[in-house]
Structures are given as structure tokens and as C-alpha cells.
């Protein structure tokens, strides 16, 4: 069925139209995979019609149908365009009629040809990439060290098991029945609850696959399927590391189940426990005799993250092709009788996921640091935007002059950046501390209910090393360097992790608002409001930043200096206290206009 331009522009896209567009897109993608040279005179969207319109904003040429369809709604409706003339005649421009169209067209064609030739170049002919990290004698040694903490991405079959585990955890009342003060035997309660969870999982397996369920649980002997239970709980732990924003309510319950199953009296009664080491890229490749993959310099290109900012479509497509070819070349080179090409790809994708996760979490911290250095200076003081805080004023529990507060904020943000960069290592060490066979805990009322207080030796050593790195980076240290671990403030390693994975949830919304302010003030009414309330757009940004740098690092958020103050954990407590008081800030309306919904990723503050 054919559609004319009038139908496309007037009506909403129908299922048939969307199907046809998907078929056209698939056809174009197949053509790109086959390395068919694209004629620069054709539309970049459909690649089969002559280009008639050049979009100045997109910096791409389209046929009339594609241009009008893509630019009919939203922000693209305001894009500036001109007529695209392949013959090289003078083109009409809505921005500057004196623009040399021929020169620009030749430059665009040259750039496209250059990009095309770049990604057509065989990978083998490139110069080898040599990267040596600090403290490592080679790139391979550095990558091997990193791969020991990178979890392997879940397969499709493992994701099905993850859904079963999440369903069982959601209906389980494990902690409500185990972590209570009672005279009855705790070991018996634990065994009873663990068997109940195993029964729920078995029932879900039977409900989804009757034949498999009968084979596994016909005689209701859970010990015979111990490996399966270990695997499903390992999948949940592995998934959480790569997706810390998921399983917020159920992950603590999962960890406590695995922790209790390792108690000697419980594992003896159950005849098995639920612990299995996290499957990492390193451990997987080592078991398959394919560790040579981590020494190959081509892995840099195969796991690189591709950014779209300030790049043409040809450049992005070129980077994608180079990455895909690098992946295929490595998969062919290192696959053997023990490991398939798909498994090699899975490992490379896992390393790429790790790079993406670290960048997306570290980036807002680094940008907030740049805002601090850009808008403030420790020596040059603007009386209107002074960072000085005083005890008892505005809820502050610290007293710092402008210069001291500047360095205190700089040190805190630098410390957070190093922590986030080592987050996967900290996950592994926390898993080790929580699930240690001799990791006994005591149930204690910490002021926030009954919690499991347990020592965290591995995480503690790593944190003191990280603090030392931050002190060397900043050349000095303001405030306390105490790390709360295994006490009423941070009862165990899971609480520690849960505390620090919140850093991006505080800084990401703040960074988003600061980057969107320039966009929203294009509206004359918003600009008028900003001018009337804050003086100027720059003053608005400095007002938000000054409030954050003062009151998110003022030692507030607790009743005493032990729980908050200037200690390592108290800095994050103060930041959360600032986030919780955002509804009282004078710039809340600006936050909402910039798309802010909350600091926890959900609606509401």
C-alpha cells in the first residue's frame, strides 16, 4: 500500500505506515552493513530519493517527504532550512542569502567522503593502540585488573530466571519474619523461610515450564537442584551491580537470604547454601582459556562508547562500523572449542557496559566540579555569592570561611569521583564482606529500626586507600576522614553501597537543570521571570550553585556530629538533606520548568 505526502502529514502514523517505515529503515540498515557507497546527492533518511532540502540545524539534506515528516512536530519544527541544489546553482537560504552554497556543498561532500573512507579502512592496517595505566607495566595487565570486577552481561535465558527471582522476592516476607527479636530458634525460622522461597521459585518454574518443573522438582528435593538455586541468586546479584537503580526494595532481602544460608547451622539443615561467586569477565574467560582477549589492543576499539554530540551522521556510522568490525575480528580470533563467538561478544559488550556506567555516573560529578571552578574562586570573593557558612545559621553545623568551604566542597566532589570510578571494585568487596562464611552479624536497634550490624574489613581497607588518593589529589584535607562502617550509622556493607550509589541521583538532576536553563529562557516569559527574580541567567545559575555548595556541604542532616558533620559519610548525608529541602528553595519553579521531577528518579520530591 502506498502513501502520499498529504496522508503522512495530516494523519497520525498508522500501523501500516509504521510497518512500511520500519521496512524501509531495515532495508537501509542492510545496505549499510553491505558497505554500499551512499550517494551524497540522495536523502540521508531514505537514501533512495534525491535531496531537495538542506536542514541548517541538523546539517543534513533530505527529500521533501522525509524533511516534512521529520520536521512536522516538536523542536524540529523550528529548524532552519534552505533548498538543496545538487547542480551547484545558487541556493535560497532563510538565514543568509550571501552564503556560498557551492563551497559548503563541496565541504559537506568532502567530509562525507573522508568519513566514509575512514570506516572503510581495514582494521588490521591501523597502528596498534598502546595504553599503559599508572602502576601497570602494560595495557593487558591493566585490563585484566579491571575485568576482575566487571560482571558478565545477562543472557536472554538468564533474564527469564531473573524475572522468576524478582517475583519470588516481591512476595516473600523474609526479613519481617527473620530479623525480629523472638525467643524461638532463629536458625529454624531462617530454614523455614528459605525453604518457602525455594518452594515459590519451584512453583514459578512449574507455572512457566511444566516439563522442566517436573524434571527438577518432582520429588521436592531442593538439595538436588542446589546448583540451579545458587545460579538464580547469583544472577540477581550480578544484575544489581550493573543496574543499581533496579531492585531497590528487594535486593537487601536477597543478600540477607544468601548471607543466612551460609551460616553452618542453616547450610547443614538445608544441605546446601545459596552462594555462588559473581561471574565476571575475567573469571569467565579464565575458565574458557581465552584470557588473551584482554591483552589485545583492539579491545579498546571494540568496547569504546560512541558519542553523538557534535558529530555528523557519517562520523557516527563510521565509528559504529569500526566498533562492530573490531568485535567480529576479536570474536573470530579468540573463539575456540571452549568458548563461542557469541560468548566473546558478550564479554566485550559487558566491558562496554562498564565504560558506559562509569561515564554516566562520573560525568555529573566532574561537571559540578567545573561549575565550582568556573563560577567561584577561593581568593576572589563576590559578597553576593559568598560560600562562607556559620554554625547554627541556615541549618549549618560547620563554620567555614569562603576559601575553606570552597576547598571543602572541592575535596568532597573529588572524593565522590574516585569512589564512583572504583564502584565495581567496592561492589565486589562488599559482596565478599557480607557473604563471608565467618561474617557473623548482630541484630541491633540503630535508631532506624532493627538492622544487621556487621564488620566490613575489605571495604574499609579500600575506602582508606581511596581517601588517601583524594588527599594526594587535593594536596590538603579539611574536616574528618572517619569512615563509618559496621556501626549504627552504616550497619553493614550493603548500607554503604546503597548510600554511595545515590550520588548520581543527587547530582544528575542538578546537572540537568543547569544545562537546561539556557534552553528554557528562550521563552520570553521565562526569561522575564528569571530576570525579575534573579537578575540574569548567569545570576540564576550562580544562585543555585551557591546554595548547593553551601548547604549541601554544611554538616547538616543529623542531630549530632557523629552521624553527619564533616566525616566522609556526613558529607553525603548533608547533600541528601539539601535534596530533601528542595521544595523550600526559591528556584524550585526553575527546576520544574527544566523537567525536574525528583532526586530519586520518580515523581515527587
Secondary structure, 3 states (H helix, E strand, C coil): CCCCHHHHHHCCCCHHHHHHHHHHHHHHHHHHHCCCCCCCCECCCCCCCECCEEECCCCEEECHHHHHHHCCCHHHHHCCEEECCCCCCCCCECCCCCCCHHHHHHHHHHHHHHHHHHHHCCHHHCCCCCCCCCCCCCHHHHHHHHHCCCECCCCHHHHHHHHHHHHHHHHCCHHHHHCCCCCCCHHHHHHHHHHHHHHHHHHHHHHHCHHHHHHHHCCCCHHHHHHHHHHHHHHHHHHHHHCCCCCCCCHHHHHHHHHHHCCHHHHHHHCCCCCCCCCEHHHHHHHCCCHHHHHCCCHHHHCCCCCCCCCCHHHHHHHHHHHHHHHHHHHHHHCCCCCCHHHHHHHHHHHHHHHHHHHHHHHHHHHHHHHHHHHCCCCCCCHHHCCCECCCCCCCCCCECHHHHHHHHHHHHHHHHHHHHCHHHHHHHHHHHHCCCCCCCEEEECCCCEEEECCCHHHHHHHHHHHHHHHHHHCCCCCCCCCCCCCCCCCCHHHHHHHHCCHHHHHHHHHHHHHHHHHHCCCHHHHHHHHHHHCCHHHHHHHHHHHHHHHCCCCCCCCCCCCCCCCHHHHHHHHHHHHHCHHHCCCHHHHHHCCCCCCCCCCCC
